[in-house]
Amino acid sequence: MALELLVFLSYILCLFLSFFLLFYLFAIYKQSYWLKRGVYTPSNCHWFFGHFKDAFLLKKSFSQVFEDLYSMNTDSSVIGIYMLQKPFLIVRDPELIKQMFIKDFNVFCNRYFASKRKADIIGSSNLFSIDNPKWKYLRSKLSPAFSMAKSKKLVELMLKSTDGLMNHLSSQTTDGKTSTIECRQLSDKYTTDVITSFAFGIQTNSYLNTEFYDRTRVIFNMTVRRVILTLSVFFFPRIADILNGTFLDSSEDFFRNVFWKSMNEREKSRTSERGDIIDLLIDLKNEKQDPEFSFKGDYLVAQAAIILFAGIETSAVTMGFTLLELAKNPSMQTEVRHEIQELIAKNGYTYEALLKMKYLNQVVCETLRLYPPLPIIDRVASENYKIPDTSIVLEKGTAVYAVVNGLHKDPQLYRDPHTFNPDRFSEELKQNIKSCTYMPFGEGPRKCIGKNLKHFLIRVRNFNNKYLQVCEWVNYNLWLA
């Protein structure tokens, strides 16, 4: 009996070793893809994890690994990398990025890093994820909500949302005694209130009632399940189909109900327009529908949802880092404060005053350079593509990345790149910044539609003089995830 058990275990062990050996050889073969095409590949490639071993083992973030890979060869215009056994391409040369992402946009018009699950309409049919030509039609319909002409009304909505922020900050002090405030969380709640007002047409106060805020955290709190789901949705969509995950996860019904309640109430009592996305979506819902894309059901919810979630975290992160850098540089903080106080005294709390705050804008731009909220920009080849001035041919379906945090900190592109220096964006010096070397909002026709909205949102928060006065006696404990 013991002999039979030993034979059985030996058989199982041999079977396992054979399977492991076959998989190992398969992995090594798959990771020879770029070598066969004459593309430089960093040598630190693990046979299973590819170049992202530290990211999968949670030693580094994916954005940090991308930045490290970008910096490994300063002579090559492209770098071939692997995530597990799947090949991807990093484009380092700004001119080549310009060629591919702008001039050859017809080939690189779609994202790879986007949900493609047809069962998840909200996740796959929003402006961020959807593929061309539906993307082009959808963008043309949503663009009016983000025009400069709409900016004045948007600033008014933002200023209304600062009331909750100011009341909360004031409540944190007693008899002049200082309090410790988590600025990262404070920024999250502020951006939640502002973007919710614009995207869902409702006024929230995340400092007193945290339900809406807590629901948004479901998307950004990276539990083990959420990490696996996010990676599968964006890098391995076939696995996502098996996991059956959705963009809004357990909060999907909550946001769907909030959206339709807001839409229905606005339609019933629509005497004046707020200038928000709900007004636009009502118009789109009631006009003649295009057979390629209909503004109905979850296709409407998807547009409000992506504006909400694309706006909250990116803006909050930038606000947190802006406050951090101003705290580290008191002279810059003083200059920002004086500029704001002077322009408020002349113009009041107005849209026009905000536009004139040049130094504040420089500070925000420099924060976005050092800490880009979207560290990579991705595109996928829709057909075979020969990279100009090379013999390299990208196969259809190959994902291409521009590493924004790598470009922004490249010493060949920026002098003292790790130094916080808002003067880079002064009228005299910003002309020296070359095309496709500064891309916090993406580049090309598919760059962020909410660029103006985010810029105003970040600046409005620092716009309020009372807020600046509060900053003088509040100790900030910046928790930066």
VOPAGU-2260 file (C-alpha; in pm, 1 decimal, decimal comma):
REM VOPAGU-2260
SITE   aa  ch    i         X         Y         Z
SITE  MET   A    0       0,0       0,0       0,0
SITE  ALA   A    1     280,5     236,8      94,1
SITE  LEU   A    2     459,7     153,2    -231,4
SITE  GLU   A    3     147,7     229,5    -435,6
SITE  LEU   A    4     105,4     563,6    -256,6
SITE  LEU   A    5     470,4     647,9    -323,8
SITE  VAL   A    6     428,9     562,9    -692,4
SITE  PHE   A    7     113,4     777,5    -710,3
SITE  LEU   A    8     284,4    1074,6    -544,0
SITE  SER   A    9     583,1    1034,7    -776,9
SITE  TYR   A   10     344,9    1035,6   -1071,5
SITE  ILE   A   11     177,7    1356,2    -947,7
SITE  LEU   A   12     516,6    1520,4    -887,2
SITE  CYS   A   13     638,5    1428,6   -1236,4
SITE  LEU   A   14     315,5    1559,6   -1386,2
SITE  PHE   A   15     350,8    1888,0   -1194,6
SITE  LEU   A   16     717,7    1929,9   -1291,0
SITE  SER   A   17     636,7    1855,7   -1655,2
SITE  PHE   A   18     357,9    2112,8   -1654,1
SITE  PHE   A   19     582,8    2367,6   -1481,5
SITE  LEU   A   20     864,3    2306,8   -1732,1
SITE  LEU   A   21     628,3    2345,2   -2027,9
SITE  PHE   A   22     485,7    2668,4   -1887,1
SITE  TYR   A   23     833,9    2800,3   -1811,7
SITE  LEU   A   24     948,8    2732,4   -2168,8
SITE  PHE   A   25     628,5    2889,5   -2301,1
SITE  ALA   A   26     687,1    3201,8   -2085,4
SITE  ILE   A   27    1048,5    3234,3   -2199,7
SITE  TYR   A   28     938,1    3197,3   -2562,6
SITE  LYS   A   29     667,8    3465,5   -2523,6
SITE  GLN   A   30     921,9    3699,6   -2364,3
SITE  SER   A   31    1144,2    3680,4   -2671,8
SITE  TYR   A   32     886,2    3883,0   -2868,7
SITE  TRP   A   33    1074,3    4216,0   -2865,2
SITE  LEU   A   34    1417,7    4055,8   -2906,8
SITE  LYS   A   35    1304,3    3907,4   -3239,8
SITE  ARG   A   36    1197,1    4254,8   -3352,5
SITE  GLY   A   37    1517,8    4427,9   -3252,9
SITE  VAL   A   38    1361,2    4634,3   -2974,7
SITE  TYR   A   39    1560,3    4711,6   -2659,5
SITE  THR   A   40    1424,1    4531,9   -2352,1
SITE  PRO   A   41    1548,7    4587,9   -1992,6
SITE  SER   A   42    1724,6    4281,0   -1859,0
SITE  ASN   A   43    1537,5    4268,6   -1526,4
SITE  CYS   A   44    1257,2    4060,1   -1673,4
SITE  HIS   A   45    1116,1    3787,2   -1449,3
SITE  TRP   A   46    1006,5    3475,2   -1634,0
SITE  PHE   A   47     657,8    3491,0   -1478,5
SITE  PHE   A   48     591,7    3851,4   -1370,7
SITE  GLY   A   49     775,1    4014,1   -1660,4
SITE  HIS   A   50     904,7    4360,3   -1571,0
SITE  PHE   A   51     638,4    4416,4   -1304,3
SITE  LYS   A   52     748,2    4177,0   -1030,7
SITE  ASP   A   53     781,3    4456,4    -771,2
SITE  ALA   A   54     436,2    4588,7    -861,1
SITE  PHE   A   55     264,6    4249,0    -836,9
SITE  LEU   A   56     438,8    4184,8    -503,8
SITE  LEU   A   57     324,9    4531,7    -383,6
SITE  LYS   A   58     681,8    4657,2    -334,0
SITE  LYS   A   59     627,3    4944,2    -580,2
SITE  SER   A   60     333,5    5105,9    -751,5
SITE  PHE   A   61     276,2    5033,0   -1119,6
SITE  SER   A   62     345,8    5399,1   -1199,9
SITE  GLN   A   63     684,2    5381,0   -1023,9
SITE  VAL   A   64     777,8    5068,3   -1217,4
SITE  PHE   A   65     684,2    5241,6   -1543,6
SITE  GLU   A   66     901,8    5538,8   -1445,6
SITE  ASP   A   67    1194,3    5308,7   -1360,7
SITE  LEU   A   68    1160,7    5129,9   -1695,5
SITE  TYR   A   69    1146,9    5462,3   -1880,0
SITE  SER   A   70    1478,7    5565,7   -1720,6
SITE  MET   A   71    1668,3    5243,7   -1793,6
SITE  ASN   A   72    1783,3    5341,8   -2141,4
SITE  THR   A   73    1815,5    5709,2   -2226,9
SITE  ASP   A   74    1932,6    5641,8   -2584,2
SITE  SER   A   75    1643,5    5431,8   -2710,8
SITE  SER   A   76    1328,5    5597,9   -2847,0
SITE  VAL   A   77    1121,7    5288,5   -2762,1
SITE  ILE   A   78    1148,4    5019,7   -2494,9
SITE  GLY   A   79     987,0    4676,9   -2514,7
SITE  ILE   A   80     843,2    4551,6   -2184,8
SITE  TYR   A   81     636,3    4260,9   -2059,0
SITE  MET   A   82     353,9    4240,5   -1811,5
SITE  LEU   A   83     355,2    3871,9   -1726,2
SITE  GLN   A   84     409,2    3732,2   -2076,9
SITE  LYS   A   85     222,9    4002,9   -2267,8
SITE  PRO   A   86     434,4    4252,6   -2467,6
SITE  PHE   A   87     383,9    4629,8   -2438,5
SITE  LEU   A   88     583,4    4921,0   -2581,3
SITE  ILE   A   89     704,7    5235,4   -2402,0
SITE  VAL   A   90     762,1    5534,5   -2630,6
SITE  ARG   A   91    1028,3    5770,5   -2489,9
SITE  ASP   A   92    1087,8    6019,4   -2771,2
SITE  PRO   A   93     851,1    6323,1   -2753,1
SITE  GLU   A   94     859,0    6361,3   -3131,5
SITE  LEU   A   95     756,2    5999,0   -3177,1
SITE  ILE   A   96     478,7    6043,1   -2919,1
SITE  LYS   A   97     357,9    6343,8   -3117,3
SITE  GLN   A   98     369,0    6142,6   -3438,8
SITE  MET   A   99     178,3    5846,5   -3298,2
SITE  PHE   A  100     -68,6    6010,9   -3059,3
SITE  ILE   A  101    -151,5    6319,1   -3268,1
SITE  LYS   A  102     -51,9    6290,6   -3634,1
SITE  ASP   A  103    -134,3    5919,0   -3660,9
SITE  PHE   A  104    -431,1    5934,4   -3429,1
SITE  ASN   A  105    -634,6    5734,6   -3681,6
SITE  VAL   A  106    -417,1    5433,6   -3589,7
SITE  PHE   A  107    -384,0    5506,2   -3215,3
SITE  CYS   A  108    -733,1    5637,6   -3140,1
SITE  ASN   A  109    -834,6    5382,6   -2875,2
SITE  ARG   A  110    -717,6    5308,1   -2522,1
SITE  TYR   A  111    -592,8    4971,8   -2408,0
SITE  PHE   A  112    -618,7    5063,7   -2039,7
SITE  ALA   A  113    -999,5    5068,0   -2037,6
SITE  SER   A  114   -1286,7    4839,1   -1954,1
SITE  LYS   A  115   -1418,7    4654,0   -2261,3
SITE  ARG   A  116   -1679,0    4433,5   -2093,4
SITE  LYS   A  117   -2003,8    4466,0   -2289,0
SITE  ALA   A  118   -2197,0    4345,4   -1985,3
SITE  ASP   A  119   -2067,1    4647,0   -1790,6
SITE  ILE   A  120   -2225,5    4933,0   -1987,9
SITE  ILE   A  121   -2131,4    5200,1   -1733,9
SITE  GLY   A  122   -1767,3    5090,0   -1734,7
SITE  SER   A  123   -1724,4    5029,0   -2107,9
SITE  SER   A  124   -1950,3    5290,0   -2274,5
SITE  ASN   A  125   -1826,3    5606,8   -2109,3
SITE  LEU   A  126   -1612,0    5869,8   -2280,9
SITE  PHE   A  127   -1289,7    5731,4   -2129,8
SITE  SER   A  128   -1332,8    5367,3   -2229,4
SITE  ILE   A  129   -1536,6    5365,9   -2549,2
SITE  ASP   A  130   -1367,5    5299,6   -2883,7
SITE  ASN   A  131   -1374,7    5499,9   -3204,1
SITE  PRO   A  132   -1589,2    5588,0   -3400,1
SITE  LYS   A  133   -1840,2    5594,9   -3110,9
SITE  TRP   A  134   -1584,7    5789,7   -2908,9
SITE  LYS   A  135   -1569,0    6068,5   -3168,4
SITE  TYR   A  136   -1947,5    6101,8   -3174,6
SITE  LEU   A  137   -1972,9    6096,9   -2794,3
SITE  ARG   A  138   -1692,1    6350,7   -2752,6
SITE  SER   A  139   -1857,6    6593,7   -2993,6
SITE  LYS   A  140   -2180,6    6570,6   -2796,1
SITE  LEU   A  141   -2024,2    6617,5   -2450,9
SITE  SER   A  142   -1768,2    6885,9   -2539,5
SITE  PRO   A  143   -2011,3    7180,1   -2505,2
SITE  ALA   A  144   -2040,6    7111,8   -2130,5
SITE  PHE   A  145   -1666,0    7177,4   -2091,4
SITE  SER   A  146   -1626,3    7480,5   -2315,7
SITE  MET   A  147   -1465,7    7801,6   -2192,8
SITE  ALA   A  148   -1803,4    7968,5   -2233,7
SITE  LYS   A  149   -1940,5    7738,2   -1963,3
SITE  SER   A  150   -1648,8    7800,1   -1728,5
SITE  LYS   A  151   -1799,1    8103,5   -1560,5
SITE  LYS   A  152   -2105,5    7908,2   -1445,6
SITE  LEU   A  153   -1886,5    7619,5   -1337,2
SITE  VAL   A  154   -1676,4    7846,6   -1117,1
SITE  GLU   A  155   -1995,9    7972,0    -953,4
SITE  LEU   A  156   -2093,6    7610,8    -874,5
SITE  MET   A  157   -1746,7    7545,5    -733,4
SITE  LEU   A  158   -1760,2    7850,9    -507,9
SITE  LYS   A  159   -2092,8    7735,3    -365,0
SITE  SER   A  160   -1931,5    7406,1    -271,1
SITE  THR   A  161   -1659,1    7584,5     -72,5
SITE  ASP   A  162   -1914,2    7680,7     195,4
SITE  GLY   A  163   -1909,2    7330,7     342,5
SITE  LEU   A  164   -1528,7    7327,5     331,6
SITE  MET   A  165   -1499,2    7661,5     509,8
SITE  ASN   A  166   -1751,3    7570,0     779,8
SITE  HIS   A  167   -1566,8    7244,5     840,0
SITE  LEU   A  168   -1227,1    7416,2     867,6
SITE  SER   A  169   -1366,4    7677,9    1104,2
SITE  SER   A  170   -1514,5    7408,1    1325,7
SITE  GLN   A  171   -1171,3    7248,0    1368,5
SITE  THR   A  172   -1036,2    7532,2    1582,9
SITE  THR   A  173   -1132,1    7649,5    1928,8
SITE  ASP   A  174   -1009,3    7973,4    2086,2
SITE  GLY   A  175    -729,3    7998,8    1833,8
SITE  LYS   A  176    -590,9    7654,5    1918,2
SITE  THR   A  177    -462,7    7455,1    1624,8
SITE  SER   A  178    -602,3    7127,1    1502,6
SITE  THR   A  179    -453,0    6855,1    1288,2
SITE  ILE   A  180    -636,0    6795,9     962,8
SITE  GLU   A  181    -582,8    6516,6     711,7
SITE  CYS   A  182    -543,2    6728,1     400,3
SITE  ARG   A  183    -565,2    6431,4     166,2
SITE  GLN   A  184    -908,3    6337,5     299,3
SITE  LEU   A  185   -1011,4    6701,8     308,6
SITE  SER   A  186    -929,0    6733,5     -61,5
SITE  ASP   A  187   -1120,9    6413,8    -138,7
SITE  LYS   A  188   -1435,0    6545,4      28,2
SITE  TYR   A  189   -1409,7    6885,6    -135,3
SITE  THR   A  190   -1367,5    6743,7    -486,1
SITE  THR   A  191   -1649,9    6496,6    -419,2
SITE  ASP   A  192   -1885,4    6785,8    -341,0
SITE  VAL   A  193   -1777,9    6992,2    -642,9
SITE  ILE   A  194   -1777,1    6715,3    -904,2
SITE  THR   A  195   -2102,9    6571,1    -770,3
SITE  SER   A  196   -2265,6    6910,6    -817,2
SITE  PHE   A  197   -2146,4    6921,2   -1178,1
SITE  ALA   A  198   -2187,8    6556,1   -1281,7
SITE  PHE   A  199   -2499,4    6455,0   -1085,2
SITE  GLY   A  200   -2662,2    6795,0   -1037,0
SITE  ILE   A  201   -2700,2    6762,7    -660,1
SITE  GLN   A  202   -2549,2    6948,3    -366,6
SITE  THR   A  203   -2370,6    6731,7    -110,1
SITE  ASN   A  204   -2182,6    6811,3     208,8
SITE  SER   A  205   -1929,6    6532,2     259,9
SITE  TYR   A  206   -1814,2    6681,4     592,5
SITE  LEU   A  207   -2154,2    6629,0     758,2
SITE  ASN   A  208   -2313,2    6348,7     554,9
SITE  THR   A  209   -2056,3    6099,0     433,4
SITE  GLU   A  210   -2279,9    5852,7     246,2
SITE  PHE   A  211   -2204,5    5982,7    -103,2
SITE  TYR   A  212   -1836,4    6024,1     -17,3
SITE  ASP   A  213   -1816,8    5671,6     128,7
SITE  ARG   A  214   -1973,1    5529,5    -187,0
SITE  THR   A  215   -1708,0    5692,7    -404,6
SITE  ARG   A  216   -1436,7    5539,6    -186,9
SITE  VAL   A  217   -1547,6    5192,6    -300,9
SITE  ILE   A  218   -1386,4    5267,1    -637,0
SITE  PHE   A  219   -1059,0    5400,1    -497,2
SITE  ASN   A  220   -1002,0    5181,9    -188,4
SITE  MET   A  221    -768,8    4916,3    -323,0
SITE  THR   A  222    -867,1    4598,6    -140,2
SITE  VAL   A  223    -709,2    4274,9    -266,3
SITE  ARG   A  224   -1027,5    4195,5    -460,7
SITE  ARG   A  225   -1040,6    4545,1    -609,4
SITE  VAL   A  226    -674,4    4532,7    -712,6
SITE  ILE   A  227    -722,6    4197,5    -888,7
SITE  LEU   A  228   -1039,8    4322,4   -1056,2
SITE  THR   A  229    -881,2    4650,9   -1168,9
SITE  LEU   A  230    -575,4    4475,9   -1311,0
SITE  SER   A  231    -789,0    4225,2   -1495,2
SITE  VAL   A  232   -1030,0    4487,2   -1633,3
SITE  PHE   A  233    -754,0    4709,8   -1766,7
SITE  PHE   A  234    -475,9    4464,9   -1858,6
SITE  PHE   A  235    -642,0    4123,9   -1893,9
SITE  PRO   A  236   -1006,6    4183,5   -1994,9
SITE  ARG   A  237   -1077,9    3815,5   -2056,1
SITE  ILE   A  238   -1010,5    3741,3   -1689,6
SITE  ALA   A  239   -1246,2    4026,7   -1595,8
SITE  ASP   A  240   -1524,8    3850,3   -1782,8
SITE  ILE   A  241   -1471,1    3546,6   -1561,4
SITE  LEU   A  242   -1464,1    3756,8   -1241,2
SITE  ASN   A  243   -1780,0    3937,3   -1355,9
SITE  GLY   A  244   -1671,1    4267,2   -1200,6
SITE  THR   A  245   -1810,1    4609,8   -1289,0
SITE  PHE   A  246   -1670,3    4962,3   -1287,4
SITE  LEU   A  247   -1891,1    5082,7    -999,2
SITE  ASP   A  248   -1880,5    4747,7    -821,1
SITE  SER   A  249   -2116,2    4727,1    -518,9
SITE  SER   A  250   -2212,2    5096,7    -550,0
SITE  GLU   A  251   -2358,9    5063,6    -899,8
SITE  ASP   A  252   -2726,8    5064,8    -794,6
SITE  PHE   A  253   -2666,6    5355,6    -555,8
SITE  PHE   A  254   -2520,4    5585,1    -823,4
SITE  ARG   A  255   -2773,0    5472,8   -1082,0
SITE  ASN   A  256   -3060,9    5564,4    -848,3
SITE  VAL   A  257   -2906,4    5901,3    -755,0
SITE  PHE   A  258   -2853,7    5985,8   -1121,1
SITE  TRP   A  259   -3207,7    5907,0   -1233,6
SITE  LYS   A  260   -3362,9    6083,4    -937,7
SITE  SER   A  261   -3166,9    6395,5   -1030,0
SITE  MET   A  262   -3251,2    6363,1   -1401,1
SITE  ASN   A  263   -3623,9    6312,9   -1340,1
SITE  GLU   A  264   -3653,6    6599,0   -1091,8
SITE  ARG   A  265   -3463,5    6834,9   -1323,1
SITE  GLU   A  266   -3686,3    6747,4   -1618,4
SITE  LYS   A  267   -4002,0    6810,2   -1417,0
SITE  SER   A  268   -3895,3    7147,5   -1277,6
SITE  ARG   A  269   -3661,4    7273,6   -1547,3
SITE  THR   A  270   -3717,3    7648,6   -1535,5
SITE  SER   A  271   -3352,5    7752,4   -1549,5
SITE  GLU   A  272   -3028,3    7575,8   -1634,5
SITE  ARG   A  273   -2740,4    7526,3   -1388,2
SITE  GLY   A  274   -2490,2    7472,5   -1667,6
SITE  ASP   A  275   -2398,8    7125,9   -1539,8
SITE  ILE   A  276   -2371,8    6790,6   -1714,0
SITE  ILE   A  277   -2729,3    6697,7   -1620,4
SITE  ASP   A  278   -2866,0    6984,2   -1831,8
SITE  LEU   A  279   -2666,6    6859,9   -2130,4
SITE  LEU   A  280   -2763,7    6494,0   -2080,6
SITE  ILE   A  281   -3133,1    6586,9   -2067,6
SITE  ASP   A  282   -3096,5    6761,8   -2404,1
SITE  LEU   A  283   -2912,9    6463,3   -2549,2
SITE  LYS   A  284   -3171,9    6222,6   -2412,6
SITE  ASN   A  285   -3457,2    6413,2   -2577,2
SITE  GLU   A  286   -3301,7    6472,4   -2919,3
SITE  LYS   A  287   -3308,5    6233,0   -3214,5
SITE  GLN   A  288   -3083,4    5937,2   -3135,2
SITE  ASP   A  289   -2798,4    5816,1   -3353,4
SITE  PRO   A  290   -2823,1    5444,2   -3439,7
SITE  GLU   A  291   -2456,1    5398,8   -3342,5
SITE  PHE   A  292   -2495,8    5541,2   -2991,4
SITE  SER   A  293   -2818,4    5618,3   -2804,4
SITE  PHE   A  294   -2830,9    5841,4   -2497,6
SITE  LYS   A  295   -3056,3    5624,6   -2285,7
SITE  GLY   A  296   -3044,5    5403,8   -1977,6
SITE  ASP   A  297   -2699,1    5317,8   -1845,6
SITE  TYR   A  298   -2537,3    5491,0   -2144,7
SITE  LEU   A  299   -2642,3    5819,0   -1981,8
SITE  VAL   A  300   -2536,9    5707,4   -1633,3
SITE  ALA   A  301   -2195,3    5612,6   -1774,5
SITE  GLN   A  302   -2113,0    5970,6   -1877,9
SITE  ALA   A  303   -2196,6    6121,3   -1538,5
SITE  ALA   A  304   -2013,3    5840,9   -1358,1
SITE  ILE   A  305   -1686,1    5877,7   -1550,4
SITE  ILE   A  306   -1686,0    6255,9   -1500,5
SITE  LEU   A  307   -1737,1    6201,8   -1128,7
SITE  PHE   A  308   -1466,7    5939,8   -1078,3
SITE  ALA   A  309   -1215,5    6084,6   -1324,9
SITE  GLY   A  310   -1248,4    6421,8   -1153,4
SITE  ILE   A  311   -1247,6    6334,2    -784,4
SITE  GLU   A  312    -922,4    6149,6    -731,0
SITE  THR   A  313    -707,2    6329,7    -988,3
SITE  SER   A  314    -802,6    6674,2    -856,5
SITE  ALA   A  315    -776,0    6573,4    -490,5
SITE  VAL   A  316    -428,4    6426,8    -539,8
SITE  THR   A  317    -311,5    6745,7    -711,0
SITE  MET   A  318    -455,9    6961,1    -431,6
SITE  GLY   A  319    -282,6    6754,3    -166,8
SITE  PHE   A  320      55,3    6778,5    -336,5
SITE  THR   A  321       7,6    7151,6    -402,7
SITE  LEU   A  322     -47,5    7210,8     -30,5
SITE  LEU   A  323     251,3    6991,8      50,9
SITE  GLU   A  324     484,3    7189,2    -176,1
SITE  LEU   A  325     354,3    7524,9     -48,8
SITE  ALA   A  326     410,4    7406,3     308,6
SITE  LYS   A  327     768,7    7310,4     214,9
SITE  ASN   A  328     825,1    7646,2      41,1
SITE  PRO   A  329     696,4    7928,8     267,0
SITE  SER   A  330     815,4    8204,3      31,0
SITE  MET   A  331     606,4    8057,7    -253,9
SITE  GLN   A  332     310,7    8023,9     -17,9
SITE  THR   A  333     344,2    8392,1      73,7
SITE  GLU   A  334     360,6    8494,0    -292,4
SITE  VAL   A  335      49,4    8291,1    -376,5
SITE  ARG   A  336    -136,7    8440,1     -79,4
SITE  HIS   A  337     -42,5    8798,1    -171,1
SITE  GLU   A  338    -147,7    8748,2    -533,7
SITE  ILE   A  339    -486,1    8609,1    -431,3
SITE  GLN   A  340    -550,4    8879,0    -171,1
SITE  GLU   A  341    -456,7    9155,5    -414,9
SITE  LEU   A  342    -676,5    9029,1    -697,2
SITE  ILE   A  343    -970,0    8956,1    -468,4
SITE  ALA   A  344    -948,7    9312,1    -335,5
SITE  LYS   A  345    -967,9    9445,7    -691,8
SITE  ASN   A  346   -1213,3    9202,8    -853,1
SITE  GLY   A  347   -1392,2    9019,2    -571,3
SITE  TYR   A  348   -1453,9    8643,3    -577,9
SITE  THR   A  349   -1505,1    8630,3    -953,6
SITE  TYR   A  350   -1416,2    8423,3   -1254,6
SITE  GLU   A  351   -1216,3    8715,8   -1391,5
SITE  ALA   A  352   -1004,0    8736,8   -1075,5
SITE  LEU   A  353    -927,2    8365,9   -1100,4
SITE  LEU   A  354    -802,4    8400,7   -1458,6
SITE  LYS   A  355    -558,6    8672,7   -1352,6
SITE  MET   A  356    -389,7    8462,9   -1083,1
SITE  LYS   A  357     -81,7    8378,7   -1288,0
SITE  TYR   A  358     146,7    8264,6   -1007,3
SITE  LEU   A  359    -121,6    8036,2    -861,7
SITE  ASN   A  360    -154,9    7881,9   -1207,2
SITE  GLN   A  361     224,2    7832,9   -1225,2
SITE  VAL   A  362     219,9    7653,7    -888,9
SITE  VAL   A  363     -58,1    7420,5   -1001,2
SITE  CYS   A  364     116,9    7349,5   -1333,5
SITE  GLU   A  365     442,6    7264,0   -1155,8
SITE  THR   A  366     256,4    7034,9    -914,9
SITE  LEU   A  367     104,4    6856,1   -1213,5
SITE  ARG   A  368     452,6    6816,6   -1361,7
SITE  LEU   A  369     607,2    6662,4   -1050,5
SITE  TYR   A  370     300,0    6461,4    -949,9
SITE  PRO   A  371      93,9    6383,2   -1262,1
SITE  PRO   A  372    -234,8    6224,7   -1148,3
SITE  LEU   A  373    -239,0    6003,4   -1458,3
SITE  PRO   A  374     120,4    5871,7   -1476,0
SITE  ILE   A  375      80,9    5686,7   -1806,3
SITE  ILE   A  376    -104,3    5749,7   -2131,4
SITE  ASP   A  377    -192,9    5444,3   -2333,3
SITE  ARG   A  378    -306,3    5376,5   -2686,6
SITE  VAL   A  379    -352,4    5056,7   -2884,7
SITE  ALA   A  380    -267,0    5007,0   -3251,6
SITE  SER   A  381    -581,6    4948,9   -3457,3
SITE  GLU   A  382    -373,1    4815,3   -3748,4
SITE  ASN   A  383     -15,9    4712,9   -3822,9
SITE  TYR   A  384     207,1    5020,7   -3790,6
SITE  LYS   A  385     566,6    5082,3   -3898,5
SITE  ILE   A  386     740,8    5314,4   -3652,7
SITE  PRO   A  387     888,3    5605,6   -3854,0
SITE  ASP   A  388    1263,5    5594,5   -3922,5
SITE  THR   A  389    1291,5    5238,1   -3788,4
SITE  SER   A  390    1237,0    4885,4   -3916,4
SITE  ILE   A  391    1001,4    4808,0   -3624,7
SITE  VAL   A  392     646,7    4709,2   -3717,4
SITE  LEU   A  393     388,5    4710,1   -3439,3
SITE  GLU   A  394     127,7    4440,4   -3479,1
SITE  LYS   A  395    -239,1    4527,3   -3460,9
SITE  GLY   A  396    -356,2    4519,3   -3097,2
SITE  THR   A  397     -18,0    4615,4   -2947,4
SITE  ALA   A  398     -50,6    4854,7   -2652,9
SITE  VAL   A  399     172,2    5163,0   -2650,7
SITE  TYR   A  400     251,9    5376,2   -2344,1
SITE  ALA   A  401     382,1    5727,2   -2290,8
SITE  VAL   A  402     521,2    5741,4   -1936,3
SITE  VAL   A  403     415,2    6087,2   -1818,3
SITE  ASN   A  404     598,7    6082,0   -1484,2
SITE  GLY   A  405     913,7    5969,7   -1669,6
SITE  LEU   A  406     891,4    6248,8   -1927,0
SITE  HIS   A  407     814,5    6510,6   -1661,4
SITE  LYS   A  408    1125,8    6416,2   -1462,0
SITE  ASP   A  409    1362,6    6354,5   -1750,4
SITE  PRO   A  410    1683,2    6558,5   -1694,2
SITE  GLN   A  411    1723,0    6584,3   -2071,3
SITE  LEU   A  412    1390,3    6768,4   -2089,7
SITE  TYR   A  413    1382,8    6962,1   -1760,5
SITE  ARG   A  414    1663,7    7123,6   -1566,2
SITE  ASP   A  415    1673,7    7000,7   -1203,3
SITE  PRO   A  416    1358,6    6795,6   -1271,1
SITE  HIS   A  417    1303,1    6691,4    -907,2
SITE  THR   A  418    1304,0    7050,7    -781,6
SITE  PHE   A  419     968,5    7224,6    -734,3
SITE  ASN   A  420    1003,8    7540,4    -943,4
SITE  PRO   A  421     683,1    7719,5   -1054,4
SITE  ASP   A  422     890,7    7965,5   -1259,2
SITE  ARG   A  423     919,5    7698,4   -1529,1
SITE  PHE   A  424     567,2    7801,4   -1625,8
SITE  SER   A  425     620,6    8177,1   -1625,3
SITE  GLU   A  426     539,4    8365,5   -1946,0
SITE  GLU   A  427     909,9    8386,3   -2030,6
SITE  LEU   A  428    1010,5    8024,2   -1968,1
SITE  LYS   A  429     705,6    7815,0   -2055,0
SITE  GLN   A  430     780,9    7869,6   -2423,9
SITE  ASN   A  431    1082,6    7641,0   -2375,4
SITE  ILE   A  432     862,7    7343,1   -2285,9
SITE  LYS   A  433     848,6    7125,7   -2597,5
SITE  SER   A  434     540,0    6953,7   -2732,7
SITE  CYS   A  435     459,2    6618,3   -2570,1
SITE  THR   A  436     699,3    6670,5   -2279,1
SITE  TYR   A  437     429,2    6808,1   -2045,8
SITE  MET   A  438     110,8    6599,2   -2053,1
SITE  PRO   A  439     -74,1    6593,9   -1718,4
SITE  PHE   A  440    -406,1    6584,8   -1907,3
SITE  GLY   A  441    -294,9    6360,0   -2190,5
SITE  GLU   A  442    -221,7    6468,5   -2545,0
SITE  GLY   A  443    -384,7    6465,0   -2885,2
SITE  PRO   A  444    -753,4    6453,5   -2976,3
SITE  ARG   A  445    -819,5    6214,2   -2687,6
SITE  LYS   A  446    -673,1    6432,0   -2412,0
SITE  CYS   A  447    -883,5    6490,4   -2100,8
SITE  ILE   A  448   -1210,6    6665,0   -2187,1
SITE  GLY   A  449   -1224,0    6809,1   -1834,7
SITE  LYS   A  450    -885,4    6982,9   -1846,5
SITE  ASN   A  451   -1032,7    7330,4   -1791,4
SITE  LEU   A  452   -1273,5    7204,9   -1524,8
SITE  LYS   A  453    -994,0    7039,4   -1322,1
SITE  HIS   A  454    -766,2    7341,2   -1348,6
SITE  PHE   A  455   -1039,6    7573,1   -1222,6
SITE  LEU   A  456   -1137,3    7330,5    -946,7
SITE  ILE   A  457    -782,9    7311,6    -807,5
SITE  ARG   A  458    -736,5    7686,9    -826,0
SITE  VAL   A  459   -1077,1    7776,4    -677,2
SITE  ARG   A  460    -993,7    7586,1    -362,4
SITE  ASN   A  461    -699,6    7819,8    -303,4
SITE  PHE   A  462    -906,6    8115,5    -425,4
SITE  ASN   A  463   -1096,4    8182,8    -105,5
SITE  ASN   A  464    -918,8    8434,9     118,0
SITE  LYS   A  465   -1085,2    8295,3     430,3
SITE  TYR   A  466    -936,8    7956,4     345,4
SITE  LEU   A  467    -590,6    8110,2     325,4
SITE  GLN   A  468    -638,9    8275,0     664,6
SITE  VAL   A  469    -743,4    7943,0     814,1
SITE  CYS   A  470    -425,9    7785,9     668,8
SITE  GLU   A  471    -216,6    8019,1     884,0
SITE  TRP   A  472    -325,3    7856,2    1206,9
SITE  VAL   A  473    -402,7    7498,6    1108,6
SITE  ASN   A  474    -131,7    7231,1    1122,2
SITE  TYR   A  475    -162,7    7005,2     821,2
SITE  ASN   A  476     -90,9    6639,0     847,3
SITE  LEU   A  477     -83,1    6549,6     480,4
SITE  TRP   A  478    -164,8    6188,0     436,4
SITE  LEU   A  479     -61,4    6098,1      83,3
SITE  ALA   A  480    -159,9    5756,0     -37,9
